[in-house]
Amino acid sequence: MTTTQAQVPDTGDVIGLLREQHSRIRDLFDLVLSTSGQARKDAFQDLVRLLAVHETAEEEIVHPVARRRLPGGEGIVADRLAEEREAKEMLAELDGMDTADPSFAEKLDRLRIDVLTHARAEERYEFERLGDEFDESQRRAMAAAVKAAESTAPTHPHPGTESATKNMLVGPAVAIADRVRDMIRGARSGS
C-alpha cells in the first residue's frame, strides 16, 4: 500500500471518497510547496500518483454517469475534461522536472490553483447533483467501481486520455509501464 492510499480514508460513498481525495490533494500541494530536498520529491511523487489515479477513475466511472444522468451533464463533463487535460499537461511537464529547479515551485503553484478550482467545480456541479440523483446503495457501488479503477490506473499523467474509452484502451498498458517506472525509481532512490 502506498503512502497516498494509506492516507486517504476509506469511505463507502463515492462523493465522500472523492471529496476526501480532493482534501488529500490540497494537503499534498501544501506539503510539496513547503518542503525541499528528498521530502519535496517524495511528496511530489505522492501527489502525481494520487492525481493520476484519481482523474483516471473519475474519467472512467464518474464522468460517464454524470454525462448520462445529470441535467446538463454533457456540458458539465465537457468542461471538467478540458480542465483535466490542461492539468495533465502541466503535471506531465512538472513530472519531468527536478523539484529543486527554481521554476518548479512557480509552475506547481499555477497547477495547484487550476486543480483546486477544478475540484471545487466538480464538487459543486457534479458531485452535489450525483448525490441528489443516486441513493446510498448506488453511491456505494460507484465508490467500489472508483476504487477498482484506481487499483489499475496509470500512476503518471497521460494527456489525451480524458475519456472512459481511451482510458480503457490504453490505460492497462500505460499503468503497467508507469508502475514499472515507479519501481525502478524507488530502487534507484532506495525507498
N, C-alpha and C positions, 0 to 999 in steps of 0.2 A: 504494500500500500504506500502510495506517495504521500509526502507531507501535505500536498494540496488536498488529496482525498480525505486524509485523516482530519483535516481542519474544517471541512465542510460538514455541518451536522446532517444526519440522516433524517429526512422528513418525508412522510408518505404522500404529501400533497405536492403536485407539480409546481404550483405557484409558490409555495413555501420553499421548495427546493431551489427554484431559480432565483428567488429573492435572496436566499442565503448565499448563493453563489455570487450574486451581484455584490453583496456585502463583503464577501471574501476578496473579490476582485478589487474593490475600493481599498481594502486594507493592504493588499499586496502592492498596489500602486504607491501607497504611502510608504510602505516598507522599502521598496526599491529606491524611491526618491530620498529617503532619509538615511540610507546606508551607503557603504562604499566597499571596495575590495571584493573578497570572496562572498561576504554576506549579501552584497548587491547582486552579484552573479547568480547566487543560489535563489534569492527572492525573485529575480527576474525570470529565471527558468521556471519557477513555480507559477508565476504569472502567465508566461507564454503557454504553458501546458493547460492551465485552467481556462484561459481564454479560448484556446483551440478546441478543447473537448466540449466546452460549454456552447460555443457557437455552432459546432457541428451538430450537437444534439438538438438545439433549437431549430436548425435548418432541416433536420430530418424528421422531427416529431412535432414541435410546437407550431412552427410557421405554416406547414401544410394544413393542420387542423384549423388554425386561425383563418387562413385564406378561405377555407370551405365553409366554416360555420359562423363566422362573425359578420355582422352587417358592416360593409365597407372593408371587409377583410383583405381583399385583393390589394387595395391601396395601402392599408396599414402594413402589410407584409412587404410590399414592394419598397416602401420607404425604409423599413428595417434592413432588408437585404442590401440596399445601396449603402447604408451606413456600415454594415458588416464588411462589405467588400473593401471600402476605404480603410477601415480599421485593420483588416487583414494585410492590406498592402503596407500600411505604416508599421505594423507589428513585424512583418517579414523583413522589412528594412532594418528595424531595431534588432531583430534576432540575429542578424549577420554582423552587428556592430560589437565593438569592445565596450563593455559597460563603463569603462574608465574614460572613454572618448569624451572630450569636452562638450560635444554637441548631443551626446546621448540623453542627458537629463532634460534638455530643452525639447527634444523630439518626443521623449517619453511623456513629458507633461502635456504636449499637444494631443498625443494619443489618449492620455488619461481623460482629458476634457471631452474628447469625442466619444470615448467608450462610456463614460458616466452619463453623458447626455443621451446616448443611445439606450442605456439601461433604464433611465427614467422614462423614456418614450415607450419602451417595451412594457414596463410596469403599468404605465397609465393607459395606453391604448390597446394593449394586447392582453396582458395578464389579468387586469381587472375584469375585462369582458369575458375572458375564458372562465373566470371564477363565477360569473353570472350564468354562463351558458352550460356548464358541466356540474354534475353533482359530485359529492365527495368520492364515491367509488370510481367514477370516471377520472377524476383528477389523480387518484392514487394509481390507476392503471397507466395514465400518462407519465407519472413520475417513474414508474417501473420501466417504461419504454425509454425515457430520457436516460436513466441510469444504464440501461443496456447499450444504448447508442454511445454513451460516453466511454464505456469499457472497451470499445473497439475503435474509437475515434482517433484521427491523427493528433499528435501532440505538438505540432507546429502549424503556423498559419499557411494556408494554401489559397491565395486569392483566385477567384474564378470558379470556386466550387460552392457557391452560395445557393444551392438548391438541393432538395432531397435526392433527386435523381443523380445529379453529379456526385454528391457525397456517397451515394450507394455504389456508383460505378467505379470511382477512383479511390474512395475512402479506404477500403481494406488494404489495398497495396501500399498506399501512401502511409497509412497508420503503421504497417509493419516496418517500412523504411524509417519512419520517424522514431519508432521505439528502438530499433537497432542503433540509430544515430544517438539516441539518448543513452543507451547502454555504453556505447563507445566513449561518449563524452564523460560519463560517470567513471568509467575505468581509467581514463586519462587523468581525471582530476582526483581520483582516489576516493570518491564518495559512493 
